[in-house]
Every structure is written in C-alpha cells, then in structure tokens.
C-alpha cells in the first residue's frame, strides 16, 4: 500500500503528472477575481473567504479525472484489482495521494493567496484550519466520482457534473468557517459540521468507490 | 495445486459467449486456449482471473492464486523499468526483481523510462511482472503480441521455469510457442447458444 502511495506521488510529480496544475489554477482564479469585482478593497475583504474556498474546490476538481483514468487506460487498474491489496485500501490510498499532491499544497498556499484578496487579519487561522479539514473530503468524494466515470472516454465533464453537487455541504460549512473567522465571530459549530462531513466521507465512501470500480472493471 | 474449471459460462457486455467450459490444469502443466477472434478467450481468462463474475459454473481456485496479464501491460511511461517492476514486487510482497529482469533480459534497460521502450520491450517488461508476482497460476492473454522470435523463446523459457517450479499457466495465443508439453483446448465447441440473461442484470439490457 505504501508502494502504491509512493508510485502515485511519483507519477504526479513527474512530467505530465499534473502536480502544481491545481495550485496554478487556484492562483489564477484568485488573481482574476479582483479584476472582475473592481478595485474595492472593502468588498474584496468581505467575499475573500468564499472566493478562496471556491477556488480551492475548483482546483481540486481539475485533477480528479487522473485518479483512475490513466490507470484504466494502461491496464494497471486490472492488475491492481488482481493484486493482494483490497480494493477499498487501494481506493483510499489513491484518494490520500490525491490529497497530498493537490489538497495539501492548496492549504499551504491559501494564506498567501488570501493576501491577494485582502482577507482580514483574524481570518487566516480559520481559513487554513477549514481547508485542512475540508480538502480531504473533496479528495475522497472526488475519488468516488472518478470511480463512477472510469472507462468513459473524456469523462471529465460528466465527472464535474456528478461531483460538484456532492461538494456543496463541504463548501457551505468550510466557507462559513472561513467567513466567520474573518468577521471575528465564533466558528466552532460549522467547524464541527465540516469535520463530521469529512470523517463520514472518509469512513464510508471508499467502500462505495471500491464497489463501483469492481462493477466498472467487468 | 490444481486448477479445476467446471461447466463455466461467461458473458461479455451482457451477451453469453461461452458455456459449459470444463478443463483442469495441474501443477507443472500449461494449457493453451485456441479459437477465432471474438470467441471469448479474453472473457474466459478475465473470469478465471476474478476480474468479472461467471454466469454459472465453478472455478476451483481462489483469485489470490492468479496472476493476470492482459492486452495492455500496465506500464507507466514516466517511471523507469526498475521503478515499474519494483512497484509490482512491493505490491505483491515478493520484493526482488532480479529473477524477472534476468528472465526477460531487461538488465540493460533498467534505468530507461518505460515510455522510451519499443513495443516489444514494453511487452517483455509486462511479462516480467508475472515473474515478480510470485503467484502459482499465470493467466496470460495473447502474451506474445509484438515479441520477436528471440523474445518468444525467452517467454517460453520463463514459462518453463515457472512450470518446473510447480506453477501452472493458462494462456490464449495464436502462435506456436515451442512449448511442446502444453496442451491445447479449442474453444469453438463451447460457443454459447442461449442468448438471453434472465436475472437482475438482464432487466437493464
């Protein structure tokens, strides 16, 4: 299983793996918003938390179709299915590798991008905590979507349509934590809800993803 | 160790292609499946390897005994030959890749990115994975595609070594491998007759 994790990270970092793509996309989205909104720093400070969360979510979406599609195309998914690794574990490891190469960089970069959007000072802590708790759910839910669409040529668009609605609860509570933090309000309730969603997704979805993959491999 | 398959029926895309397939392969034996394109060799092999469920019938060994090699080799182009093989060695818990490298003469290519290999060399790397799995039953689907004469001999040698070590092999191929001891099973008599599936899946077809 560690071998699978190392391989997936290696593949992501090597040429054509898409590491950094999500981060660059995040940067561009965040940099474009002030151009769209206009030079109103008060308004920007108000919407910064939401924009950062939305940007992170879209950046996460960008690399989802690579989770299984490449392994499907070159046949390694068949071989993994016959390997002595339970499918549930393989799916979890792949989701974790996706988070390490996409979600974690977004979490680390978010405070810097917050500067670009004039995020108020008290908002930085809650923003990072909410992303740290929320992005694993994005990866796990995305892995489920990727498992559903594996084997469909150019399935990326369908994947987005399937996954984005499932991202709504995470987005609501994650952005709420960041917004309340920026406005110096208590944010414990949405934070607990966010953590609950993430724990639930991590606990349940790998089983669904593995079941769906087994059906898709037939 | 013996692989007993009895009265197996398999379907592809919801359409039954083979039925009543029965054979048995014991340790040290190889069985070659023959038949025209589309007769269901790949489907049968995938079913035996546990990648898809059988319509009916019994496969006498659990899927943990099988190592499967299909049409595509599962090679990552950006990883080197060593990294590709070592990954499968780690996944299957065998650890060592030297016997596999030796069997398919890959020592000279070990640090090359797999994407830079020729089609035949990729195939050799894909087959070397079978050695690395350390599993007793090799299920091979057209293993000799794009191999030259020398590589085919290399492959036959690897299969012989595997059989001599108490393993068994089940393969679909159109060419003569030079494995005189291999038995041949013609698939044509097992062609499925009944075209209907009357079960849960059938309701969606």
Interface residues (C-beta under 8 A of the other chain):
Chain A: X2 X3 X4 X7 X10 X11 X14 X15 X16 X17 X71 X73 X74 X75 X76 X78 X79 X80 X81 X82 X83 X84 X85 X217 X218
Chain B: X46 X49 X50 X51 X52 X53 X63 X64 X66 X67 X68 X69 X70 X71 X72 X73 X74 X75 X76 X77 X78 X79 X83 X86 X87 X88 X90 X91 X92 X93 X129
